[in-house]
Amino acid sequence: ARVTGAMIGFVEPGDDAAALAALADPAIRIVSLTITEGGYCIDPATQRFDATHPDIVADAADIAHPRGAFGLIVAGLMRRRAAGVAPFTVMSCDNLPGNGHVTHAAVTGLAALVDPGLAHWIGERVAFPNGMVDRITPATTADQCARVEQAYGIRDARPVFCEDYRQWVLEDRFPA
């Protein structure tokens, strides 16, 4: 086990105000996410953005209080645009083929429901590099937290347990 000091801050899940403040911060240049295939709001029959997905419908109706990852991204980009701040890159770190394209479709699709001008701004200025990450990292359990504390004397609310195999391939498209 090792302690990695790459993280200098943390937003509690569910603290939308803190998440939106972080997304609006000009110092943030990359927003990375890992989403399961079912979380991309894709219609299973067409493999295209599903504007009727419950998270999309809820976020489009109240983008100021987003409940999904794409709602947070759109609301954060909306704040940056209003403030004249350059957008961040949205980097998908999962194993869905064409995840950058799929994320682009979800973000611009949701933005179009909220503000077509914002959707155009996102489409023109935000990078969505494709990537492939093949390393299973399941959600942290209470048992894993206890094991880390018992074995190493480290109290960590979110230790990361994952398989040994790892492979990352990222498209080189990071304008900031």
GUZA-974269 format. One line per 8 residues: number of its first residue (from 1); for each residue x, y, z of N, C-alpha, C. Coordinates in nm, 2 decimals, padded with zeros to 4 digits. Example, Ala and Ser with C-alpha at 12.3 -4.5 7.8 and 13.67 -1.06 7.14 Angstrom:
BEGIN
1> 01.32:-00.57:00.78:01.23:-00.45:00.78:01.32:-00.33:00.78 | 01.28:-00.22:00.71:01.37:-00.11:00.71:01.29:00.00:00.79
//
This chain:
BEGIN
1> 00.09:-00.12:00.00:00.00:00.00:00.00:00.09:00.12:00.00 | 00.04:00.23:-00.06:00.11:00.35:-00.06:00.01:00.47:-00.06 | 00.05:00.58:00.00:-00.03:00.70:00.00:00.02:00.78:-00.11 | -00.08:00.82:-00.20:-00.05:00.90:-00.31:-00.10:01.04:-00.28 | -00.01:01.14:-00.30:-00.05:01.28:-00.27:-00.10:01.36:-00.39 | -00.15:01.30:-00.49:-00.20:01.37:-00.61:-00.32:01.45:-00.58 | -00.41:01.40:-00.50:-00.53:01.48:-00.47:-00.50:01.58:-00.36 | -00.54:01.71:-00.40:-00.52:01.82:-00.30:-00.65:01.87:-00.25
9> -00.76:01.81:-00.29:-00.89:01.85:-00.25:-01.00:01.75:-00.28 | -01.11:01.76:-00.22:-01.21:01.66:-00.24:-01.35:01.72:-00.22 | -01.44:01.69:-00.31:-01.58:01.74:-00.29:-01.67:01.62:-00.25 | -01.74:01.63:-00.14:-01.82:01.52:-00.10:-01.93:01.49:-00.20 | -01.95:01.36:-00.24:-02.06:01.33:-00.33:-02.19:01.38:-00.28 | -02.27:01.44:-00.36:-02.39:01.50:-00.33:-02.38:01.65:-00.29 | -02.26:01.71:-00.28:-02.25:01.85:-00.24:-02.24:01.92:-00.38 | -02.36:01.95:-00.44:-02.36:02.01:-00.57:-02.31:02.15:-00.57
17> -02.33:02.23:-00.47:-02.28:02.36:-00.46:-02.12:02.36:-00.47 | -02.06:02.27:-00.39:-01.91:02.27:-00.40:-01.86:02.21:-00.53 | -01.93:02.12:-00.59:-01.89:02.06:-00.72:-01.90:02.17:-00.82 | -02.01:02.24:-00.83:-02.03:02.35:-00.93:-01.93:02.46:-00.91 | -01.89:02.49:-00.78:-01.79:02.59:-00.76:-01.66:02.54:-00.81 | -01.63:02.42:-00.79:-01.50:02.36:-00.84:-01.50:02.36:-01.00 | -01.61:02.32:-01.06:-01.62:02.32:-01.20:-01.60:02.46:-01.27 | -01.65:02.56:-01.19:-01.64:02.70:-01.24:-01.50:02.76:-01.22
25> -01.42:02.70:-01.14:-01.28:02.75:-01.11:-01.20:02.75:-01.23 | -01.14:02.86:-01.27:-01.05:02.87:-01.39:-00.93:02.78:-01.38 | -00.89:02.74:-01.26:-00.77:02.65:-01.25:-00.80:02.51:-01.29 | -00.93:02.47:-01.30:-00.97:02.34:-01.34:-00.96:02.33:-01.49 | -00.88:02.24:-01.54:-00.86:02.23:-01.69:-00.90:02.10:-01.74 | -00.91:02.00:-01.66:-00.96:01.87:-01.70:-01.06:01.82:-01.60 | -01.17:01.77:-01.65:-01.27:01.70:-01.57:-01.27:01.56:-01.62 | -01.23:01.46:-01.53:-01.23:01.32:-01.58:-01.34:01.25:-01.51
33> -01.40:01.15:-01.58:-01.51:01.08:-01.52:-01.50:00.93:-01.57 | -01.55:00.85:-01.49:-01.56:00.71:-01.52:-01.71:00.67:-01.50 | -01.77:00.63:-01.61:-01.92:00.60:-01.60:-01.94:00.46:-01.66 | -02.03:00.39:-01.60:-02.06:00.26:-01.66:-02.14:00.28:-01.79 | -02.15:00.18:-01.87:-02.21:00.20:-02.00:-02.36:00.24:-01.98 | -02.43:00.19:-01.88:-02.57:00.23:-01.86:-02.58:00.37:-01.81 | -02.48:00.44:-01.77:-02.49:00.57:-01.72:-02.47:00.68:-01.82 | -02.44:00.64:-01.95:-02.42:00.74:-02.05:-02.55:00.80:-02.12
41> -02.66:00.76:-02.07:-02.79:00.81:-02.12:-02.80:00.78:-02.27 | -02.78:00.66:-02.31:-02.78:00.62:-02.45:-02.90:00.53:-02.47 | -02.98:00.55:-02.57:-03.09:00.46:-02.61:-03.03:00.33:-02.65 | -03.07:00.22:-02.58:-03.01:00.09:-02.62:-03.04:00.05:-02.76 | -03.15:00.09:-02.82:-03.19:00.05:-02.96:-03.11:00.12:-03.06 | -03.09:00.25:-03.04:-03.02:00.33:-03.14:-02.88:00.36:-03.11 | -02.83:00.34:-02.99:-02.70:00.38:-02.94:-02.67:00.53:-02.95 | -02.78:00.61:-02.95:-02.77:00.75:-02.95:-02.81:00.81:-02.82
49> -02.78:00.94:-02.80:-02.82:01.01:-02.68:-02.97:01.00:-02.66 | -03.01:00.97:-02.54:-03.15:00.95:-02.50:-03.20:01.07:-02.42 | -03.27:01.17:-02.49:-03.32:01.29:-02.42:-03.43:01.26:-02.32 | -03.48:01.13:-02.33:-03.59:01.10:-02.24:-03.54:01.02:-02.11 | -03.41:01.01:-02.10:-03.36:00.94:-01.98:-03.39:01.02:-01.86 | -03.44:00.96:-01.75:-03.48:01.03:-01.63:-03.38:01.14:-01.58 | -03.25:01.10:-01.58:-03.15:01.20:-01.53:-03.15:01.32:-01.62 | -03.15:01.30:-01.75:-03.15:01.41:-01.85:-03.27:01.50:-01.84
57> -03.39:01.43:-01.82:-03.51:01.51:-01.81:-03.51:01.60:-01.68 | -03.46:01.54:-01.57:-03.46:01.61:-01.45:-03.36:01.73:-01.46 | -03.24:01.70:-01.51:-03.14:01.81:-01.52:-03.18:01.92:-01.62 | -03.25:01.88:-01.73:-03.29:01.98:-01.82:-03.40:02.07:-01.76 | -03.48:02.02:-01.67:-03.59:02.09:-01.60:-03.53:02.18:-01.49 | -03.41:02.15:-01.43:-03.36:02.22:-01.32:-03.21:02.21:-01.32 | -03.14:02.28:-01.43:-03.00:02.26:-01.44:-02.93:02.33:-01.33 | -02.99:02.42:-01.25:-02.92:02.48:-01.14:-02.90:02.38:-01.02
65> -02.97:02.27:-01.02:-02.96:02.17:-00.92:-02.95:02.03:-00.99 | -02.83:02.01:-01.06:-02.82:01.89:-01.14:-02.81:01.76:-01.05 | -02.86:01.65:-01.10:-02.85:01.53:-01.03:-02.76:01.42:-01.10 | -02.73:01.44:-01.22:-02.64:01.35:-01.29:-02.51:01.41:-01.33 | -02.41:01.33:-01.37:-02.28:01.38:-01.41:-02.29:01.47:-01.52 | -02.37:01.45:-01.62:-02.38:01.53:-01.74:-02.44:01.67:-01.70 | -02.53:01.66:-01.61:-02.59:01.79:-01.56:-02.49:01.87:-01.49 | -02.41:01.81:-01.40:-02.30:01.89:-01.34:-02.21:01.95:-01.44
73> -02.17:01.87:-01.54:-02.08:01.92:-01.64:-02.14:02.04:-01.72 | -02.26:02.03:-01.76:-02.33:02.14:-01.83:-02.35:02.26:-01.74 | -02.39:02.24:-01.62:-02.40:02.35:-01.53:-02.27:02.42:-01.50 | -02.16:02.34:-01.49:-02.03:02.40:-01.47:-01.98:02.48:-01.59 | -02.00:02.42:-01.71:-01.97:02.49:-01.83:-02.05:02.62:-01.85 | -02.18:02.61:-01.81:-02.26:02.73:-01.82:-02.21:02.84:-01.73 | -02.16:02.81:-01.61:-02.10:02.91:-01.53:-01.97:02.97:-01.59 | -01.89:02.88:-01.64:-01.77:02.93:-01.70:-01.80:03.02:-01.82
81> -01.89:02.98:-01.90:-01.93:03.07:-02.02:-01.97:03.20:-01.97 | -02.06:03.20:-01.87:-02.12:03.33:-01.82:-02.01:03.42:-01.77 | -01.90:03.36:-01.71:-01.79:03.43:-01.65:-01.68:03.47:-01.74 | -01.69:03.42:-01.87:-01.59:03.44:-01.97:-01.46:03.36:-01.94 | -01.48:03.24:-01.88:-01.37:03.16:-01.84:-01.36:03.05:-01.95 | -01.24:03.01:-02.00:-01.22:02.91:-02.09:-01.28:02.77:-02.04 | -01.33:02.69:-02.12:-01.39:02.56:-02.08:-01.28:02.46:-02.04 | -01.32:02.36:-01.96:-01.23:02.25:-01.93:-01.25:02.14:-02.04
89> -01.15:02.05:-02.04:-01.16:01.93:-02.12:-01.24:01.83:-02.04 | -01.32:01.75:-02.11:-01.40:01.64:-02.04:-01.34:01.51:-02.09 | -01.27:01.44:-02.00:-01.19:01.32:-02.03:-01.26:01.20:-01.97 | -01.31:01.11:-02.05:-01.38:00.99:-02.01:-01.27:00.88:-01.98 | -01.27:00.82:-01.87:-01.18:00.72:-01.83:-01.25:00.59:-01.80 | -01.29:00.53:-01.91:-01.36:00.40:-01.90:-01.34:00.32:-02.02 | -01.41:00.21:-02.04:-01.38:00.12:-02.15:-01.49:00.12:-02.25 | -01.57:00.22:-02.26:-01.68:00.23:-02.36:-01.62:00.28:-02.49
97> -01.63:00.21:-02.60:-01.58:00.25:-02.73:-01.63:00.39:-02.77 | -01.54:00.47:-02.81:-01.58:00.61:-02.85:-01.64:00.69:-02.74 | -01.59:00.67:-02.62:-01.65:00.74:-02.50:-01.64:00.89:-02.51 | -01.54:00.95:-02.58:-01.54:01.09:-02.60:-01.65:01.14:-02.68 | -01.68:01.07:-02.79:-01.79:01.10:-02.88:-01.92:01.09:-02.81 | -01.94:00.98:-02.73:-02.06:00.96:-02.66:-02.08:01.06:-02.55 | -01.97:01.10:-02.48:-01.98:01.21:-02.38:-02.02:01.34:-02.44 | -01.95:01.37:-02.56:-01.99:01.49:-02.63:-02.13:01.50:-02.66
105> -02.19:01.38:-02.71:-02.33:01.38:-02.75:-02.42:01.40:-02.63 | -02.38:01.34:-02.51:-02.47:01.35:-02.39:-02.46:01.50:-02.34 | -02.34:01.56:-02.33:-02.33:01.69:-02.28:-02.39:01.79:-02.37 | -02.37:01.79:-02.50:-02.43:01.88:-02.59:-02.58:01.86:-02.61 | -02.62:01.73:-02.60:-02.76:01.70:-02.61:-02.84:01.76:-02.49 | -02.78:01.74:-02.37:-02.85:01.80:-02.25:-02.84:01.96:-02.26 | -02.73:02.01:-02.30:-02.71:02.16:-02.31:-02.81:02.21:-02.41 | -02.84:02.14:-02.52:-02.94:02.19:-02.62:-03.08:02.20:-02.56
113> -03.11:02.11:-02.47:-03.24:02.12:-02.40:-03.25:02.24:-02.31 | -03.14:02.28:-02.26:-03.13:02.39:-02.16:-03.12:02.53:-02.23 | -03.02:02.53:-02.33:-02.99:02.66:-02.40:-02.91:02.62:-02.53 | -02.98:02.63:-02.64:-02.91:02.59:-02.77:-02.78:02.67:-02.79 | -02.77:02.79:-02.75:-02.65:02.87:-02.76:-02.53:02.81:-02.68 | -02.57:02.76:-02.56:-02.47:02.69:-02.48:-02.42:02.56:-02.55 | -02.52:02.49:-02.60:-02.48:02.37:-02.67:-02.38:02.40:-02.79 | -02.41:02.50:-02.86:-02.32:02.54:-02.97:-02.18:02.58:-02.92
121> -02.18:02.66:-02.81:-02.05:02.70:-02.74:-01.97:02.58:-02.70 | -02.04:02.48:-02.64:-01.97:02.36:-02.59:-01.92:02.28:-02.71 | -02.00:02.27:-02.82:-01.96:02.19:-02.93:-01.84:02.25:-03.00 | -01.83:02.38:-03.00:-01.71:02.45:-03.06:-01.59:02.46:-02.97 | -01.60:02.46:-02.84:-01.49:02.49:-02.76:-01.44:02.38:-02.66 | -01.53:02.29:-02.63:-01.49:02.18:-02.53:-01.44:02.06:-02.60 | -01.32:02.01:-02.55:-01.26:01.89:-02.60:-01.31:01.77:-02.53 | -01.34:01.66:-02.60:-01.39:01.54:-02.54:-01.30:01.43:-02.60
129> -01.18:01.41:-02.55:-01.09:01.31:-02.61:-01.14:01.17:-02.58 | -01.12:01.08:-02.68:-01.16:00.94:-02.66:-01.05:00.88:-02.58 | -01.09:00.78:-02.50:-00.99:00.71:-02.42:-01.03:00.57:-02.39 | -00.94:00.49:-02.35:-00.97:00.35:-02.31:-00.89:00.32:-02.18 | -00.96:00.29:-02.08:-00.90:00.26:-01.95:-00.95:00.12:-01.92 | -00.85:00.03:-01.90:-00.89:-00.11:-01.87:-00.83:-00.15:-01.73 | -00.90:-00.11:-01.63:-00.85:-00.15:-01.49:-00.98:-00.14:-01.40 | -01.02:-00.25:-01.36:-01.14:-00.25:-01.28:-01.11:-00.20:-01.14
137> -01.19:-00.10:-01.10:-01.17:-00.03:-00.97:-01.31:-00.02:-00.91 | -01.35:-00.12:-00.83:-01.49:-00.12:-00.77:-01.50:-00.01:-00.66 | -01.63:00.02:-00.63:-01.66:00.11:-00.52:-01.60:00.06:-00.39 | -01.55:00.16:-00.31:-01.49:00.13:-00.18:-01.59:00.08:-00.09 | -01.56:-00.02:-00.01:-01.65:-00.08:00.09:-01.60:-00.04:00.23 | -01.68:-00.05:00.33:-01.64:-00.03:00.47:-01.54:-00.13:00.51 | -01.55:-00.25:00.47:-01.45:-00.36:00.50:-01.31:-00.32:00.45 | -01.30:-00.26:00.33:-01.17:-00.22:00.27:-01.11:-00.11:00.36
145> -01.20:-00.01:00.40:-01.15:00.09:00.49:-01.09:00.04:00.62 | -01.16:-00.06:00.67:-01.11:-00.12:00.80:-00.99:-00.20:00.77 | -00.97:-00.27:00.66:-00.85:-00.35:00.63:-00.73:-00.26:00.62 | -00.75:-00.14:00.55:-00.64:-00.05:00.54:-00.59:00.01:00.67 | -00.69:00.04:00.76:-00.66:00.09:00.89:-00.59:-00.01:00.97 | -00.64:-00.13:00.97:-00.58:-00.24:01.05:-00.44:-00.28:01.00 | -00.42:-00.29:00.87:-00.29:-00.34:00.82:-00.19:-00.23:00.82 | -00.23:-00.11:00.79:-00.13:00.00:00.77:-00.14:00.12:00.87
153> -00.24:00.12:00.95:-00.26:00.23:01.04:-00.30:00.36:00.98 | -00.36:00.35:00.86:-00.40:00.46:00.79:-00.56:00.47:00.78 | -00.61:00.58:00.83:-00.76:00.60:00.82:-00.78:00.67:00.69 | -00.85:00.60:00.60:-00.88:00.66:00.47:-01.03:00.63:00.43 | -01.11:00.73:00.41:-01.25:00.71:00.38:-01.27:00.66:00.24 | -01.17:00.67:00.15:-01.19:00.62:00.02:-01.06:00.56:-00.04 | -01.01:00.45:00.03:-00.90:00.38:-00.03:-00.94:00.32:-00.16 | -00.84:00.31:-00.25:-00.87:00.26:-00.39:-00.81:00.11:-00.40
161> -00.89:00.02:-00.42:-00.86:-00.12:-00.45:-00.89:-00.15:-00.59 | -00.79:-00.21:-00.66:-00.82:-00.24:-00.80:-00.73:-00.36:-00.84 | -00.77:-00.41:-00.96:-00.69:-00.52:-01.02:-00.55:-00.48:-01.06 | -00.46:-00.57:-01.07:-00.32:-00.54:-01.10:-00.31:-00.49:-01.25 | -00.38:-00.55:-01.34:-00.37:-00.51:-01.48:-00.41:-00.37:-01.50 | -00.34:-00.30:-01.58:-00.38:-00.16:-01.62:-00.33:-00.12:-01.76 | -00.42:-00.05:-01.83:-00.38:00.00:-01.96:-00.47:00.12:-01.98 | -00.40:00.23:-02.02:-00.46:00.36:-02.05:-00.42:00.40:-02.19
169> -00.51:00.44:-02.27:-00.49:00.50:-02.40:-00.58:00.62:-02.41 | -00.51:00.74:-02.43:-00.59:00.86:-02.43:-00.56:00.94:-02.56 | -00.66:00.98:-02.63:-00.64:01.07:-02.75:-00.58:01.20:-02.71 | -00.48:01.24:-02.78:-00.40:01.36:-02.75:-00.48:01.49:-02.80 | -00.58:01.53:-02.72:-00.66:01.64:-02.75:-00.70:01.72:-02.62 | -00.61:01.80:-02.58:-00.62:01.87:-02.45:-00.58:02.02:-02.48 | -00.68:02.10:-02.52:-00.64:02.24:-02.56:-00.59:02.33:-02.44 | -00.62:02.30:-02.32:-00.58:02.38:-02.21:-00.45:02.33:-02.15
//
